[in-house]
Amino acid sequence: MAIQAKTYHREDLRGDLLRAGRAYIAEHGHHSLSVRTLAQLVGVSSGAPYHHFKDRRALLLALALDGYAEITQAAADATATGNPREKLICLGMQFVDFATRSPQLLELMYESELTSPAPDPALVVFQDLGHETLVAPVREALAGFAEEIIEVRVLALWSTVYGFASLRRKHMIQKVEPRDLRRDEVTRQVVTVAVDAALQR
């Protein structure tokens, strides 16, 4: 009896490809990921993924956008309640946690061919959303401050949080992180210092 080939609905195959792609990136990074490799992982013909992604760049972009969608949803949840300081601390903690859990995906999202020499326009949409998510609590806490001051405060805050997450992801601060504190507590303290500086009146 012939083995019947597995069939997919359009949405099912795309979802399977993205899940397999994220799993591959988590283990190997994005540099060696190809459409053919992904097809083999999912168990479909080498041409099947092209119904959803026209080329390798489109595949990588979809994976990066999937990561952005995840952190955007987490940010929305983080800012649903609480005062501006609490919201910003939660946002910073969540971003560092994402960077720690998914370092290879973060590299694709922020430090890859999708962002150099300039970010892909589709990524910019999510980056703008993320920026506004940071600006809103700072603007609320610093009501009456000039917009230029608010923007500089947000820039300093984001630079600190992203810089800390990036340094940890690259294992460049292991020797200087306090050994008597849990990693999440170190993160909380770093983020809190940055948030308090941003909100100083």
Beta strands, then each sheet from edge to edge (+ up, - down):
end
